[in-house]
Amino acid sequence: MKKLSTNKFIAAGFLVAALLAGGASYYASSHPDGLEKVAEDIGFIDSAKDSAVAGSPLADYGIKGIDNARVSGGLAGILGIIATGAVGGALFMFIRKKPVNKK
């Protein structure tokens, strides 16, 4: 059995995540999530406040300025996996074991 390099494994993981975030999000439900549904059913949805980041470019699972909700959501998902990968990669580089210099 051929050994798969770490870089190829990570690249394959990013590709699968990008396909899911960018492609599968196209089919995501447009219905409200559980908390919103309960708030609508019980009648306290009008008392909800916007989050502190409601005006940010990636607020509400989309990208501000892109009118097509499905394209906007897919691109936001892809940007999300890139950001998560960058932060995770930086953390792993910071905490990895350093080789010991033998003199």
Chimera marker file (.cmm) of the C-alpha trace (Angstrom):
<marker_set name="trace">
<marker id="1" x="0.000" y="0.000" z="0.000" r="1" g="1" b="0" radius="0.5"/>
<marker id="2" x="1.343" y="3.427" z="-0.974" r="1" g="1" b="0" radius="0.5"/>
<marker id="3" x="1.911" y="5.938" z="1.806" r="1" g="1" b="0" radius="0.5"/>
<marker id="4" x="-0.017" y="9.210" z="1.508" r="1" g="1" b="0" radius="0.5"/>
<marker id="5" x="1.987" y="12.329" z="2.330" r="1" g="1" b="0" radius="0.5"/>
<marker id="6" x="0.759" y="14.707" z="5.007" r="1" g="1" b="0" radius="0.5"/>
<marker id="7" x="0.468" y="17.584" z="2.529" r="1" g="1" b="0" radius="0.5"/>
<marker id="8" x="-1.674" y="15.515" z="0.151" r="1" g="1" b="0" radius="0.5"/>
<marker id="9" x="-3.857" y="14.386" z="3.050" r="1" g="1" b="0" radius="0.5"/>
<marker id="10" x="-4.394" y="17.991" z="4.200" r="1" g="1" b="0" radius="0.5"/>
<marker id="11" x="-5.082" y="19.147" z="0.627" r="1" g="1" b="0" radius="0.5"/>
<marker id="12" x="-7.634" y="16.358" z="0.165" r="1" g="1" b="0" radius="0.5"/>
<marker id="13" x="-9.301" y="17.341" z="3.446" r="1" g="1" b="0" radius="0.5"/>
<marker id="14" x="-9.543" y="20.966" z="2.334" r="1" g="1" b="0" radius="0.5"/>
<marker id="15" x="-10.968" y="19.875" z="-1.027" r="1" g="1" b="0" radius="0.5"/>
<marker id="16" x="-13.674" y="17.766" z="0.622" r="1" g="1" b="0" radius="0.5"/>
<marker id="17" x="-14.484" y="20.575" z="3.066" r="1" g="1" b="0" radius="0.5"/>
<marker id="18" x="-14.666" y="23.112" z="0.211" r="1" g="1" b="0" radius="0.5"/>
<marker id="19" x="-16.989" y="20.857" z="-1.770" r="1" g="1" b="0" radius="0.5"/>
<marker id="20" x="-19.244" y="20.442" z="1.237" r="1" g="1" b="0" radius="0.5"/>
<marker id="21" x="-19.149" y="24.104" z="2.288" r="1" g="1" b="0" radius="0.5"/>
<marker id="22" x="-19.491" y="25.466" z="-1.222" r="1" g="1" b="0" radius="0.5"/>
<marker id="23" x="-21.650" y="22.793" z="-2.834" r="1" g="1" b="0" radius="0.5"/>
<marker id="24" x="-23.763" y="21.150" z="-0.157" r="1" g="1" b="0" radius="0.5"/>
<marker id="25" x="-24.680" y="24.527" z="1.307" r="1" g="1" b="0" radius="0.5"/>
<marker id="26" x="-26.532" y="25.146" z="-1.967" r="1" g="1" b="0" radius="0.5"/>
<marker id="27" x="-29.094" y="22.622" z="-0.740" r="1" g="1" b="0" radius="0.5"/>
<marker id="28" x="-29.299" y="23.877" z="2.849" r="1" g="1" b="0" radius="0.5"/>
<marker id="29" x="-32.734" y="24.562" z="4.245" r="1" g="1" b="0" radius="0.5"/>
<marker id="30" x="-33.986" y="28.124" z="4.146" r="1" g="1" b="0" radius="0.5"/>
<marker id="31" x="-36.253" y="27.432" z="7.133" r="1" g="1" b="0" radius="0.5"/>
<marker id="32" x="-35.260" y="28.981" z="10.480" r="1" g="1" b="0" radius="0.5"/>
<marker id="33" x="-33.100" y="26.990" z="12.869" r="1" g="1" b="0" radius="0.5"/>
<marker id="34" x="-34.480" y="25.495" z="16.085" r="1" g="1" b="0" radius="0.5"/>
<marker id="35" x="-34.126" y="28.559" z="18.286" r="1" g="1" b="0" radius="0.5"/>
<marker id="36" x="-35.675" y="30.875" z="15.689" r="1" g="1" b="0" radius="0.5"/>
<marker id="37" x="-38.527" y="28.407" z="15.153" r="1" g="1" b="0" radius="0.5"/>
<marker id="38" x="-39.295" y="28.261" z="18.874" r="1" g="1" b="0" radius="0.5"/>
<marker id="39" x="-39.058" y="32.064" z="19.129" r="1" g="1" b="0" radius="0.5"/>
<marker id="40" x="-41.544" y="32.398" z="16.260" r="1" g="1" b="0" radius="0.5"/>
<marker id="41" x="-43.902" y="29.751" z="17.703" r="1" g="1" b="0" radius="0.5"/>
<marker id="42" x="-43.903" y="31.199" z="21.213" r="1" g="1" b="0" radius="0.5"/>
<marker id="43" x="-43.947" y="34.783" z="19.990" r="1" g="1" b="0" radius="0.5"/>
<marker id="44" x="-40.763" y="36.389" z="21.290" r="1" g="1" b="0" radius="0.5"/>
<marker id="45" x="-38.916" y="36.652" z="17.968" r="1" g="1" b="0" radius="0.5"/>
<marker id="46" x="-39.592" y="40.403" z="17.853" r="1" g="1" b="0" radius="0.5"/>
<marker id="47" x="-37.608" y="40.941" z="21.060" r="1" g="1" b="0" radius="0.5"/>
<marker id="48" x="-34.435" y="39.463" z="19.507" r="1" g="1" b="0" radius="0.5"/>
<marker id="49" x="-31.483" y="41.809" z="19.122" r="1" g="1" b="0" radius="0.5"/>
<marker id="50" x="-28.877" y="41.782" z="16.366" r="1" g="1" b="0" radius="0.5"/>
<marker id="51" x="-25.495" y="40.400" z="17.298" r="1" g="1" b="0" radius="0.5"/>
<marker id="52" x="-22.500" y="42.670" z="17.648" r="1" g="1" b="0" radius="0.5"/>
<marker id="53" x="-21.212" y="41.470" z="14.260" r="1" g="1" b="0" radius="0.5"/>
<marker id="54" x="-24.503" y="41.780" z="12.377" r="1" g="1" b="0" radius="0.5"/>
<marker id="55" x="-23.043" y="44.421" z="10.060" r="1" g="1" b="0" radius="0.5"/>
<marker id="56" x="-19.901" y="42.452" z="9.203" r="1" g="1" b="0" radius="0.5"/>
<marker id="57" x="-19.219" y="41.293" z="5.626" r="1" g="1" b="0" radius="0.5"/>
<marker id="58" x="-19.885" y="37.632" z="6.511" r="1" g="1" b="0" radius="0.5"/>
<marker id="59" x="-22.920" y="38.074" z="8.765" r="1" g="1" b="0" radius="0.5"/>
<marker id="60" x="-25.962" y="35.799" z="8.471" r="1" g="1" b="0" radius="0.5"/>
<marker id="61" x="-24.198" y="32.918" z="6.675" r="1" g="1" b="0" radius="0.5"/>
<marker id="62" x="-23.483" y="34.934" z="3.544" r="1" g="1" b="0" radius="0.5"/>
<marker id="63" x="-21.330" y="37.589" z="1.944" r="1" g="1" b="0" radius="0.5"/>
<marker id="64" x="-22.610" y="41.147" z="1.962" r="1" g="1" b="0" radius="0.5"/>
<marker id="65" x="-23.018" y="42.528" z="-1.555" r="1" g="1" b="0" radius="0.5"/>
<marker id="66" x="-23.772" y="39.217" z="-3.286" r="1" g="1" b="0" radius="0.5"/>
<marker id="67" x="-27.485" y="39.114" z="-4.010" r="1" g="1" b="0" radius="0.5"/>
<marker id="68" x="-27.777" y="35.398" z="-4.842" r="1" g="1" b="0" radius="0.5"/>
<marker id="69" x="-28.238" y="33.796" z="-1.420" r="1" g="1" b="0" radius="0.5"/>
<marker id="70" x="-26.979" y="30.370" z="-2.499" r="1" g="1" b="0" radius="0.5"/>
<marker id="71" x="-23.787" y="31.706" z="-4.100" r="1" g="1" b="0" radius="0.5"/>
<marker id="72" x="-23.257" y="34.035" z="-1.149" r="1" g="1" b="0" radius="0.5"/>
<marker id="73" x="-23.649" y="31.164" z="1.340" r="1" g="1" b="0" radius="0.5"/>
<marker id="74" x="-21.336" y="28.868" z="-0.612" r="1" g="1" b="0" radius="0.5"/>
<marker id="75" x="-18.594" y="31.480" z="-0.850" r="1" g="1" b="0" radius="0.5"/>
<marker id="76" x="-18.963" y="32.299" z="2.842" r="1" g="1" b="0" radius="0.5"/>
<marker id="77" x="-18.557" y="28.603" z="3.628" r="1" g="1" b="0" radius="0.5"/>
<marker id="78" x="-15.389" y="28.372" z="1.537" r="1" g="1" b="0" radius="0.5"/>
<marker id="79" x="-13.974" y="31.489" z="3.204" r="1" g="1" b="0" radius="0.5"/>
<marker id="80" x="-14.848" y="29.924" z="6.550" r="1" g="1" b="0" radius="0.5"/>
<marker id="81" x="-12.853" y="26.755" z="5.896" r="1" g="1" b="0" radius="0.5"/>
<marker id="82" x="-9.905" y="28.804" z="4.646" r="1" g="1" b="0" radius="0.5"/>
<marker id="83" x="-9.962" y="30.946" z="7.807" r="1" g="1" b="0" radius="0.5"/>
<marker id="84" x="-10.387" y="27.902" z="10.051" r="1" g="1" b="0" radius="0.5"/>
<marker id="85" x="-7.531" y="26.115" z="8.277" r="1" g="1" b="0" radius="0.5"/>
<marker id="86" x="-5.276" y="29.143" z="8.590" r="1" g="1" b="0" radius="0.5"/>
<marker id="87" x="-5.947" y="29.572" z="12.312" r="1" g="1" b="0" radius="0.5"/>
<marker id="88" x="-5.662" y="25.836" z="12.970" r="1" g="1" b="0" radius="0.5"/>
<marker id="89" x="-2.464" y="25.550" z="10.935" r="1" g="1" b="0" radius="0.5"/>
<marker id="90" x="-0.921" y="28.492" z="12.758" r="1" g="1" b="0" radius="0.5"/>
<marker id="91" x="-1.797" y="26.960" z="16.132" r="1" g="1" b="0" radius="0.5"/>
<marker id="92" x="-0.343" y="23.588" z="15.157" r="1" g="1" b="0" radius="0.5"/>
<marker id="93" x="2.849" y="25.253" z="13.926" r="1" g="1" b="0" radius="0.5"/>
<marker id="94" x="3.113" y="27.124" z="17.232" r="1" g="1" b="0" radius="0.5"/>
<marker id="95" x="2.572" y="24.114" z="19.508" r="1" g="1" b="0" radius="0.5"/>
<marker id="96" x="4.428" y="21.437" z="17.529" r="1" g="1" b="0" radius="0.5"/>
<marker id="97" x="7.447" y="19.772" z="19.020" r="1" g="1" b="0" radius="0.5"/>
<marker id="98" x="10.669" y="21.402" z="17.979" r="1" g="1" b="0" radius="0.5"/>
<marker id="99" x="13.576" y="19.153" z="17.012" r="1" g="1" b="0" radius="0.5"/>
<marker id="100" x="16.206" y="18.869" z="19.719" r="1" g="1" b="0" radius="0.5"/>
<marker id="101" x="19.674" y="20.050" z="18.689" r="1" g="1" b="0" radius="0.5"/>
<marker id="102" x="22.245" y="17.420" z="19.666" r="1" g="1" b="0" radius="0.5"/>
<marker id="103" x="25.771" y="18.768" z="20.017" r="1" g="1" b="0" radius="0.5"/>
<link id1="1" id2="2" r="1" g="1" b="0" radius="0.2"/>
<link id1="2" id2="3" r="1" g="1" b="0" radius="0.2"/>
<link id1="3" id2="4" r="1" g="1" b="0" radius="0.2"/>
<link id1="4" id2="5" r="1" g="1" b="0" radius="0.2"/>
<link id1="5" id2="6" r="1" g="1" b="0" radius="0.2"/>
<link id1="6" id2="7" r="1" g="1" b="0" radius="0.2"/>
<link id1="7" id2="8" r="1" g="1" b="0" radius="0.2"/>
<link id1="8" id2="9" r="1" g="1" b="0" radius="0.2"/>
<link id1="9" id2="10" r="1" g="1" b="0" radius="0.2"/>
<link id1="10" id2="11" r="1" g="1" b="0" radius="0.2"/>
<link id1="11" id2="12" r="1" g="1" b="0" radius="0.2"/>
<link id1="12" id2="13" r="1" g="1" b="0" radius="0.2"/>
<link id1="13" id2="14" r="1" g="1" b="0" radius="0.2"/>
<link id1="14" id2="15" r="1" g="1" b="0" radius="0.2"/>
<link id1="15" id2="16" r="1" g="1" b="0" radius="0.2"/>
<link id1="16" id2="17" r="1" g="1" b="0" radius="0.2"/>
<link id1="17" id2="18" r="1" g="1" b="0" radius="0.2"/>
<link id1="18" id2="19" r="1" g="1" b="0" radius="0.2"/>
<link id1="19" id2="20" r="1" g="1" b="0" radius="0.2"/>
<link id1="20" id2="21" r="1" g="1" b="0" radius="0.2"/>
<link id1="21" id2="22" r="1" g="1" b="0" radius="0.2"/>
<link id1="22" id2="23" r="1" g="1" b="0" radius="0.2"/>
<link id1="23" id2="24" r="1" g="1" b="0" radius="0.2"/>
<link id1="24" id2="25" r="1" g="1" b="0" radius="0.2"/>
<link id1="25" id2="26" r="1" g="1" b="0" radius="0.2"/>
<link id1="26" id2="27" r="1" g="1" b="0" radius="0.2"/>
<link id1="27" id2="28" r="1" g="1" b="0" radius="0.2"/>
<link id1="28" id2="29" r="1" g="1" b="0" radius="0.2"/>
<link id1="29" id2="30" r="1" g="1" b="0" radius="0.2"/>
<link id1="30" id2="31" r="1" g="1" b="0" radius="0.2"/>
<link id1="31" id2="32" r="1" g="1" b="0" radius="0.2"/>
<link id1="32" id2="33" r="1" g="1" b="0" radius="0.2"/>
<link id1="33" id2="34" r="1" g="1" b="0" radius="0.2"/>
<link id1="34" id2="35" r="1" g="1" b="0" radius="0.2"/>
<link id1="35" id2="36" r="1" g="1" b="0" radius="0.2"/>
<link id1="36" id2="37" r="1" g="1" b="0" radius="0.2"/>
<link id1="37" id2="38" r="1" g="1" b="0" radius="0.2"/>
<link id1="38" id2="39" r="1" g="1" b="0" radius="0.2"/>
<link id1="39" id2="40" r="1" g="1" b="0" radius="0.2"/>
<link id1="40" id2="41" r="1" g="1" b="0" radius="0.2"/>
<link id1="41" id2="42" r="1" g="1" b="0" radius="0.2"/>
<link id1="42" id2="43" r="1" g="1" b="0" radius="0.2"/>
<link id1="43" id2="44" r="1" g="1" b="0" radius="0.2"/>
<link id1="44" id2="45" r="1" g="1" b="0" radius="0.2"/>
<link id1="45" id2="46" r="1" g="1" b="0" radius="0.2"/>
<link id1="46" id2="47" r="1" g="1" b="0" radius="0.2"/>
<link id1="47" id2="48" r="1" g="1" b="0" radius="0.2"/>
<link id1="48" id2="49" r="1" g="1" b="0" radius="0.2"/>
<link id1="49" id2="50" r="1" g="1" b="0" radius="0.2"/>
<link id1="50" id2="51" r="1" g="1" b="0" radius="0.2"/>
<link id1="51" id2="52" r="1" g="1" b="0" radius="0.2"/>
<link id1="52" id2="53" r="1" g="1" b="0" radius="0.2"/>
<link id1="53" id2="54" r="1" g="1" b="0" radius="0.2"/>
<link id1="54" id2="55" r="1" g="1" b="0" radius="0.2"/>
<link id1="55" id2="56" r="1" g="1" b="0" radius="0.2"/>
<link id1="56" id2="57" r="1" g="1" b="0" radius="0.2"/>
<link id1="57" id2="58" r="1" g="1" b="0" radius="0.2"/>
<link id1="58" id2="59" r="1" g="1" b="0" radius="0.2"/>
<link id1="59" id2="60" r="1" g="1" b="0" radius="0.2"/>
<link id1="60" id2="61" r="1" g="1" b="0" radius="0.2"/>
<link id1="61" id2="62" r="1" g="1" b="0" radius="0.2"/>
<link id1="62" id2="63" r="1" g="1" b="0" radius="0.2"/>
<link id1="63" id2="64" r="1" g="1" b="0" radius="0.2"/>
<link id1="64" id2="65" r="1" g="1" b="0" radius="0.2"/>
<link id1="65" id2="66" r="1" g="1" b="0" radius="0.2"/>
<link id1="66" id2="67" r="1" g="1" b="0" radius="0.2"/>
<link id1="67" id2="68" r="1" g="1" b="0" radius="0.2"/>
<link id1="68" id2="69" r="1" g="1" b="0" radius="0.2"/>
<link id1="69" id2="70" r="1" g="1" b="0" radius="0.2"/>
<link id1="70" id2="71" r="1" g="1" b="0" radius="0.2"/>
<link id1="71" id2="72" r="1" g="1" b="0" radius="0.2"/>
<link id1="72" id2="73" r="1" g="1" b="0" radius="0.2"/>
<link id1="73" id2="74" r="1" g="1" b="0" radius="0.2"/>
<link id1="74" id2="75" r="1" g="1" b="0" radius="0.2"/>
<link id1="75" id2="76" r="1" g="1" b="0" radius="0.2"/>
<link id1="76" id2="77" r="1" g="1" b="0" radius="0.2"/>
<link id1="77" id2="78" r="1" g="1" b="0" radius="0.2"/>
<link id1="78" id2="79" r="1" g="1" b="0" radius="0.2"/>
<link id1="79" id2="80" r="1" g="1" b="0" radius="0.2"/>
<link id1="80" id2="81" r="1" g="1" b="0" radius="0.2"/>
<link id1="81" id2="82" r="1" g="1" b="0" radius="0.2"/>
<link id1="82" id2="83" r="1" g="1" b="0" radius="0.2"/>
<link id1="83" id2="84" r="1" g="1" b="0" radius="0.2"/>
<link id1="84" id2="85" r="1" g="1" b="0" radius="0.2"/>
<link id1="85" id2="86" r="1" g="1" b="0" radius="0.2"/>
<link id1="86" id2="87" r="1" g="1" b="0" radius="0.2"/>
<link id1="87" id2="88" r="1" g="1" b="0" radius="0.2"/>
<link id1="88" id2="89" r="1" g="1" b="0" radius="0.2"/>
<link id1="89" id2="90" r="1" g="1" b="0" radius="0.2"/>
<link id1="90" id2="91" r="1" g="1" b="0" radius="0.2"/>
<link id1="91" id2="92" r="1" g="1" b="0" radius="0.2"/>
<link id1="92" id2="93" r="1" g="1" b="0" radius="0.2"/>
<link id1="93" id2="94" r="1" g="1" b="0" radius="0.2"/>
<link id1="94" id2="95" r="1" g="1" b="0" radius="0.2"/>
<link id1="95" id2="96" r="1" g="1" b="0" radius="0.2"/>
<link id1="96" id2="97" r="1" g="1" b="0" radius="0.2"/>
<link id1="97" id2="98" r="1" g="1" b="0" radius="0.2"/>
<link id1="98" id2="99" r="1" g="1" b="0" radius="0.2"/>
<link id1="99" id2="100" r="1" g="1" b="0" radius="0.2"/>
<link id1="100" id2="101" r="1" g="1" b="0" radius="0.2"/>
<link id1="101" id2="102" r="1" g="1" b="0" radius="0.2"/>
<link id1="102" id2="103" r="1" g="1" b="0" radius="0.2"/>
</marker_set>
